[in-house]
Amino acid sequence: MTNPARSEREAFRFPGRFAPRCRTALVAVAAALALASCGGDDTSSAEVLPPLLTEAQLGTGWVPSDPGDVALLPGSVAPPCPFDGEIPDIEVAAADSIEFGDEARQLGINHTVVELNGDAGDALAVLETWEAMDCSDSDAEQRPVTGLPDDIFGVELDTVDSNFTQTVLVRVDGSAMSFLVVTGAGEMVLDVTRDLAPLI
């Protein structure tokens, strides 16, 4: 499944903050990554997946929740905005996800991990789509997240008409991928993102 021209995807739109899951999720994985799914098959295996963040790692104030099954579909690891280049032809073999919310700081986190079909080249191809995505036609300003470990790609999608912002980190480890989404307002989002980057 390849396309030599610019991939066609709907322009990214931010969901509302603290809205019901599976419509406009708090941490917007359904909108930003298309990762979360209410229902569906989840054949995830803890033996093949990178570890998820834990409440102990995050510290006080964070409340965990189950975002539901992750759809085992290629679209589940696709970027939310169009990108130049080919669309990788991949299989998602296993996936798992967890969400955390901090009501006091109005922040949300989603951490999703996936194992592809055992081919590290496919994971790198997916990463390249994230690195090449262009959200300029959306209602969000796209900026790189700086100050991250060398093996992590990070992007901030900041709404142009509010202080609502969202960061997405992507890390590849062989044929496994880890996605971290931090949602909220202001510089706290970037601070939390940089603090958590080494943990994913």
N, C-alpha and C positions, 0 to 999 in steps of 0.2 A: 504494500500500500504506500505508494510514493506519489509525490506531487512536486514537479520541478518549480512550479510557480509559488507565490506567496500563499501560505495556508490560509484557508478561509474559516475564521471563527468569529462568533459574535463578540462585539466589543464588550469589554469588561464593565460591569456595573457593580458598585458596592452594595451589599445588603444593609438593611437597617440594623443598628446595634441592639443586642439583646432581644432579637426577634425569635419566634419559634423555630426550632430545628427543622430541617428538611423543607423549609420555605425560604427563609433568609437566616441562616445559622449564625450564631454569635461569632464564631471565629471564621465563618464564611468559607469553609472548605468546599462546600457544594458549589459556591459561586466562584471562588478564587482558584480552586484546584480541581473541582469536580470529583473530589476524593470520597466524601461521605455519602452514604446512601441509607435511607430508611428501609431496611429489609434487604432481601436478596441473599445470594449465596456468599458465605464467608468461609473459605477453606483454609484460613490462616493457620500457620504452624509456628509455635514459639521457637522451635528448633532452627528454623531457617531465617527468621526475621531479626533485624536489629532490635535491641531493647527499647521499649517506650520510656518516656520520662516518667518519673515517679513523684508522688507528693513529697517524699522526703528530700528529693533533689531541689524542688521548687521552694521549699520553706513555708512559713506560715502565711495564711491569707488565701491560699489557693485551694479551691474545692474541685475535686475530680468528678467527671461524669462520663457516661458511655455515649459516644456519638452515634452508635449503631454500626451496622455492617459497612464495610468498604466494598464498593462494587469492583469485582475483578475484571475490569475492562480497560483497554488501552486509553480511553478518555479519562480514566481515573488518575493518570499521571501526566496529563497534558496541561500546558500552561493556559491561563485564562484569556490571553490576547493572541492575535495573529503573529506568525513568525515567518521569516524567509527560510526556504529550504524544504527538504523532504519530511514527510510525516513518518516517524519510525513505525515499522510493522512489528509489534511486540505482543507478548502474552504476559499477563499479570497472574502469577501462580499463587501468591498468598499475600495477605495484607491484614493489618491491625491498626487501631487508632484509639486515641484517648483525648479528652478535652479537659481543660481546667479553666475556672473562672475566678477572678478576684473582684468581688462586688465593690469593695472600698475604693479600688483604683480604676474601676470600670475597664478592666482588661480581660481578654480571653486568649487562650492558647489552644491550638489543635496540633497534635503530633501524630503523624501517620507514617507508617513504615510499610514498605512493599518489597516483595521478592519477585523478580521477573522470571524469565525462563532459563536462568542459569548462564546467560550470555552477558558478560560484562560490557561488551560493545553496545548492546541494546540500551543498557543503563546510561552509558555515555551519550548515546544518540538522543535519549530523552532529555538529559541535562543540556545538550546543545540547543534544543528547542526553547528551553527556559532562558538560556543566555541570549537567544536571538529574538525573543518576543518583543513586540512593540505595542504598548498600550496608549499611544499618542491619540488614537481616535476615541478613547474612552473618557469618562469623567474623572479619571485619576491621573495624577502626574507620577511618572515612573522615575525612580532614582535608585542607584545601586546602594546597598548597605555596606558601609566601610567598616574597617576594624574587625574583620572576621578571620577565622583560621583559613589557611591557604586552600584547604580542601572543601570549602563550603562556598556555594554561590548564594548571594542574598540580594533581594530586590524589595524596595518599598513602593507601595501603591497608595498615594496620598490623594484623597478627594480634593478637588480644586475649590469647592464651595463650602467646606467645613473643616474642622480640625480632626476629623475621623481619618485614621490611617491604618495600614495593614502591611506587615512585612511577611515575606516568604523566604525561608531558607531551604536549600536543596543540597543534600550530601549523597554521594555515590560511594558504595563500598562493594566492589565486585559487581554482582548482578542485583544487589539490594540497594534500595533508595530510601532516604529518610527526608520527610517534608515537615517543616515546622512553620506554623502560621501564628503570628501574634497580632491581635486586633485591639484597637483602642484609640486614644486621643493623645496627641502631643509627643514630646520627647521620651516619655516613659516607655512607649512602644519600642523605640530603638534601643533604649537602655536594657530592657528585658531581653530583647532579641540578641544583643551582643553577649549578655550574661549566659544565655542558654545555648548559644552556638556550639561551644566545646562539648556539650553534653549529648548532642544528637548523633 
